[in-house]
């Protein structure tokens, strides 16, 4: 996938990001998460309107991985500022930190070489904000994602909770230093 372009998302990407998020969010959910819970979460957090808000928010940086035909195959979202989750705030040791809130690729892109350059660009963008560390939450049952993040320098530093469909899930908090 050498023709993939990684770039900063623009306002015109909101619909494509909503479509991509609706397809990729279920891939990160534990197997016991119901289809109804996933659909409700997507309807609340991954609409075109929500992505328009995210893209207009100065504290967020969204990057996309785009095929030559313009189809988005992956995206990431960084959120600057103090961790809003108290468990994450306690676990993240280095400040200023930035949250890697979203990092997804389409299932068809898994294993094709899209994720590594998207991660590299995301970490560069995180570093450019002035943050000295990046952190994320990942479901403890998502072994594939945990291995990927650890391969890219993230380490487990604590735990937090994430609620989907009224069910509280256990997440690892992972952190990594940023190179400046």
PyMOL commands that set and color helices and strands:
alter all, ss='L'
color gray80, all
select helices_A, chain A and resi 11-28+35-45+48-56+86-91+107-109+114-128+143-151
alter helices_A, ss='H'
color red, helices_A
select strands_A, chain A and resi 5-8+60-66+72-80+97-105+133-139+155-164+167-177
alter strands_A, ss='S'
color yellow, strands_A
deselect
rebuild
show_as cartoon
